[in-house]
Amino acid sequence: MNLSDRRVVAFREWAEKRFAIGSGGYPEGEDLLAVVMQAVDERERQWQQLMYDATHTGESSEFINYLKRELS
């Protein structure tokens, strides 16, 4: 995720105002949004790895389509 993207910056500003989050109390000086964004990025990496594994182990196209539906 590109943290300097204007949409990300705007969302962070909105969330900080709306939910009073964005500073302190998180590991290594991170704010809540950074922690959430890292979790989303990790989920995306896991999904990509699962899809890679499924397509490179000879899984059927039906199973791959099922994974796509369930993980999206």
Secondary structure, DSSP 8 states (H G I E B T S, - for coil): --TTSHHHHHHHHHHHHHH--SSSSSGGG--HHHHHHHHHHHHHHHHHHHHHHHHTTT--HHHHHHHHHHH-
